[in-house]
Amino acid sequence: MELTQPAQICKLLAATRRIAVLGIKTSAQADQPAFYVPQYLLHAGFDVIPVPVYYPEITEILGRPVYRRLADIPGTIDLVDVFRRSADVEKHLDDLLAAKPKAVWFQLGIRNQRVAQALVQAGISVVQDRCLMVEHRQCLAQATS
């Protein structure tokens, strides 16, 4: 199912503990969302699993071990947070399907309807074109108001 309503998104985030971040950047790019959003998530209490696309020499990001493929991550993945261009998302479809996360989140500016449909058909929830950090903060604000 594609999640578009705030209540659906907050319910997803409330059930999320482990987040694999596909396309994460390193601290050398600390000013980019692909670094500071995962950093925020880690500080918010999520188990963040780095899956960089570049930086083959890097073995750790945010103090966490790096994986090169989503399917290689042991255990259950609640959510894959995707920091890839819309056109590049298709390259990761097989890996996304093999990893079997509960949900996949395409960050703000990222939309790929073909990949989203394939994920939904596999029983994986999808959020497109939204910032996970912004949505998480909004859910927290709603919960405390």
C-alpha positions in Angstrom: 0.0 0.0 0.0 1.2 3.5 -0.8 1.0 5.6 2.4 0.0 9.2 1.8 -2.1 10.3 4.8 -0.4 11.7 8.0 -2.1 9.1 10.2 -0.8 6.3 8.0 2.7 7.7 8.1 2.6 8.2 11.9 1.4 4.6 12.4 4.3 3.3 10.2 6.9 5.4 12.2 5.4 4.3 15.5 6.0 0.6 14.5 9.5 1.3 13.1 12.7 0.4 15.0 15.3 -0.6 12.4 16.0 1.7 9.4 18.4 0.8 6.6 19.6 4.0 4.8 20.3 3.3 1.2 22.5 6.0 -0.3 23.7 7.3 3.1 26.6 9.8 2.9 29.6 10.1 5.3 30.4 12.8 7.8 32.5 14.5 5.1 29.1 15.4 3.6 27.5 16.4 6.9 25.6 19.3 5.3 23.7 17.0 3.0 20.3 15.4 3.9 21.7 11.9 3.2 23.9 12.3 6.3 22.0 14.6 8.7 18.6 12.8 8.3 20.1 9.4 9.3 22.0 11.2 12.1 18.8 12.7 13.4 17.1 9.2 13.2 19.9 7.7 15.2 19.6 10.4 17.9 15.8 9.9 17.9 16.4 6.3 19.0 16.2 4.3 15.8 18.6 1.5 14.9 20.2 3.0 11.7 21.9 0.7 9.3 24.2 2.4 6.7 24.0 1.2 3.1 26.2 3.6 1.1 26.3 3.4 -2.7 29.7 5.0 -2.9 32.7 5.2 -0.6 34.0 1.6 -1.0 36.8 2.2 1.6 34.3 3.2 4.3 33.4 0.4 6.8 31.5 2.5 9.4 29.2 5.5 9.2 27.7 7.1 12.4 29.6 4.5 14.4 27.6 1.7 12.7 29.0 -1.0 10.4 28.3 -0.5 6.7 26.5 -3.0 4.5 26.8 -2.9 0.7 23.5 -4.6 -0.1 20.2 -4.5 1.8 19.8 -8.2 1.4 23.0 -8.8 3.4 21.6 -7.1 6.5 20.8 -9.8 9.1 17.4 -9.7 10.8 14.3 -7.8 10.0 14.4 -4.4 8.4 11.4 -2.2 9.3 12.1 0.6 6.9 14.5 1.4 4.0 15.1 5.1 3.7 16.1 5.8 0.1 18.5 8.6 -0.8 18.9 8.0 -4.6 17.8 9.9 -7.6 14.3 8.8 -8.9 15.9 7.4 -12.1 18.5 5.4 -10.0 15.9 3.7 -7.7 15.2 0.9 -10.3 18.8 -0.3 -10.0 17.9 -1.2 -6.4 14.6 -2.9 -6.9 15.9 -6.5 -6.8 17.9 -5.8 -3.6 14.8 -4.1 -2.0 12.6 -7.1 -2.8 15.2 -9.5 -1.6 15.6 -7.7 1.8 11.8 -7.8 2.3 11.5 -4.7 4.5 8.1 -3.8 5.9 8.2 -0.4 4.2 10.3 1.7 1.8 10.6 5.5 2.1 11.6 7.6 -0.9 13.0 10.8 0.5 11.8 14.3 -0.6 12.1 14.8 -4.3 12.3 11.0 -5.0 9.4 9.4 -6.8 9.4 6.2 -9.0 5.9 4.8 -9.6 7.2 1.6 -11.3 9.3 0.7 -8.3 6.6 1.7 -5.9 4.1 -0.5 -7.6 6.5 -3.5 -7.6 7.1 -3.0 -3.9 3.4 -2.7 -3.1 2.6 -5.8 -5.1 5.2 -7.6 -2.9 3.4 -6.5 0.2 5.8 -3.7 1.1 4.4 -0.3 2.1 5.7 2.7 0.3 6.0 6.4 1.0 7.2 8.7 -1.8 8.6 12.2 -2.0 8.6 13.0 1.8 11.3 13.8 4.2 11.5 11.2 7.0 12.9 13.7 9.5 10.2 16.2 8.9 7.4 13.6 9.0 8.9 12.1 12.2 9.0 15.5 13.9 5.4 16.2 12.8 4.2 12.8 14.3 6.0 13.6 17.6 4.3 17.0 17.7 0.9 15.5 17.1 1.5 12.9 19.7 2.3 15.5 22.4 -0.5 18.0 21.5 
